[in-house]
């Protein structure tokens, strides 16, 4: 099955001509995740979930997260300023 919109493939199955591995395309995104998830991916996922739990416990909501990087809120504001300074240095 192949569904496309203009120049974008939205749904399909891609098959490697070398090894025969097949991967699904859904919503225009190819699923390249290995069948068996590597341990480092599991660990990163668990760490991100712990971070999200900490933020929720600190009162963060989806809406407040979406305010970033413009939210004037201590640490996060400092991150914004640091990133802007870095980008200015890189562009000059």
ChimeraX attribute file (.defattr): number of C-alpha atoms within 10 A of each C-alpha:
attribute: neighborCount
match mode: 1-to-1
recipient: residues
	/A:1	5
	/A:2	10
	/A:3	13
	/A:4	12
	/A:5	9
	/A:6	6
	/A:7	6
	/A:8	10
	/A:9	16
	/A:10	16
	/A:11	18
	/A:12	18
	/A:13	13
	/A:14	15
	/A:15	12
	/A:16	9
	/A:17	8
	/A:18	6
	/A:19	7
	/A:20	9
	/A:21	9
	/A:22	13
	/A:23	16
	/A:24	15
	/A:25	18
	/A:26	14
	/A:27	13
	/A:28	15
	/A:29	12
	/A:30	16
	/A:31	14
	/A:32	10
	/A:33	10
	/A:34	8
	/A:35	7
	/A:36	6
	/A:37	9
	/A:38	10
	/A:39	9
	/A:40	9
	/A:41	11
	/A:42	11
	/A:43	11
	/A:44	11
	/A:45	12
	/A:46	12
	/A:47	12
	/A:48	12
	/A:49	12
	/A:50	12
	/A:51	12
	/A:52	14
	/A:53	13
	/A:54	12
	/A:55	13
	/A:56	12
	/A:57	10
	/A:58	9
	/A:59	9
	/A:60	13
	/A:61	12
	/A:62	8
	/A:63	8
	/A:64	10
	/A:65	12
	/A:66	10
	/A:67	10
	/A:68	14
	/A:69	15
	/A:70	12
	/A:71	14
	/A:72	12
	/A:73	11
	/A:74	8
	/A:75	9
	/A:76	14
	/A:77	15
	/A:78	13
	/A:79	14
	/A:80	16
	/A:81	13
	/A:82	12
	/A:83	13
	/A:84	12
	/A:85	12
	/A:86	11
	/A:87	11
	/A:88	10
	/A:89	9
	/A:90	8
	/A:91	7
	/A:92	5
